[in-house]
Amino acid sequence: MSSITQKKNDKPCESRRNFLLAGATTFVMASMPGISSAANLLVKEYPRHKIGQISQLQTNKPMDFQFPPSNPISTFVLVKLGERAGAGVGKDKDIVAFSNLCTHMGGPLNGSYKSEHKAMGPCPLHLTTFDLTRHGMVIAGHATESLPQARLEVDGDDIYVTGIMGLIYGTQSNPMAWT
């Protein structure tokens, strides 16, 4: 059956299905340049802050750290995964850092790293689990947002945090930089 039907006056009439499909396609195409801009807005930049050294990291042995230093409730986990990860740093691009607060209701994820799955969780509140190789995206559970990921830089053997991608749970905006 043709997607275009004919009216009695022989003018083509677009079917509802094709009209909606065309509208959705136009919306997606028009918003493509905005997608990269929106992603950039989700990053909070901070002055470089040293959090560790590559030589002190062991594969699959996470290390907690407070970031930003001015926020006493915000802890992150630094881990060398042993496999390439989104936004990973180091020679093998396998060093990443993520917030220890679940994005659903702020449940504590400290100590929940599962090396066999390269995941954090499940959250003790509602069992959300996050994939650390894919920017902390949700594997399962109630959360709808990825874990906030710390932007890392390596300078020689030193590892620095320079920003946060995503919003730390319980804040309307990530804490301001310290002085």
C-alpha positions, -999 to +999 in steps of 0.1 A: +000+000+000+013+034-009+021+058+019+005+086-001-032+084-007-053+104-031-082+126-022-112+131-045-096+163-059-064+143-069-041+162-045-017+140-026-023+135+011+004+124+034-005+096+058-004+103+095+025+078+099+047+094+073+038+129+086+050+119+121+081+101+107+090+132+086+085+155+117+107+133+139+134+131+113+134+168+108+136+173+146+165+149+150+184+165+121+178+200+133+190+191+168+222+173+159+245+203+162+229+210+196+237+175+209+274+182+211+268+216+226+245+201+253+272+175+261+297+203+266+274+221+290+274+190+313+311+194+321+322+214+352+358+225+349+381+228+379+417+237+385+440+207+382+440+187+415+464+158+420+447+126+432+473+099+428+501+083+408+499+057+381+528+037+397+506+033+429+476+019+411+470-018+408+445-032+382+411-037+397+420-021+431+399+010+435+410+040+455+385+065+470+392+103+470+373+134+479+365+158+450+361+187+448+382+190+480+357+217+493+327+193+492+329+169+522+301+146+509+315+141+474+337+111+471+349+095+439+366+062+431+398+060+409+403+026+393+427+010+368+403-013+349+427-033+329+408-027+297+402+004+276+374+027+289+355+057+278+375+088+287+402+066+302+437+079+306+471+064+309+491+042+284+462+017+281+434+043+284+421+022+313+422+046+343+389+062+352+372+079+381+335+081+390+313+095+417+304+072+446+268+084+448+241+067+427+224+091+404+189+077+413+187+086+450+223+091+461+228+057+475+264+050+485+284+030+460+317+029+480+332-006+479+308-019+453+333-022+424+329-056+406+362-063+388+348-092+367+322-069+352+341-036+354+310-022+371+299-004+402+269-015+422+244-026+428+233+004+448+219-007+482+188+014+477+174+002+444+200-020+429+213+002+400+245-010+385+268+011+363+293+002+335+327+019+341+340+011+306+312+031+290+312+064+309+294+050+339+262+042+320+233+023+337+234-014+332+203-022+353+182-006+380+162+025+386+187+052+377+183+070+344+216+089+343+252+077+341+275+082+371+293+115+370+328+109+356+359+128+367+379+142+338+414+130+343+448+142+330+482+124+333+514+143+337+543+119+340+533+096+368+508+120+384+471+118+379+450+150+381+413+157+381+403+187+359+365+185+358+334+165+363+311+152+335+276+150+348+259+163+380+269+150+414+238+137+432+221+161+456+233+193+440+216+217+416+250+224+401+284+209+408+302+227+436+321+258+426+359+257+424+378+262+456+402+290+462 
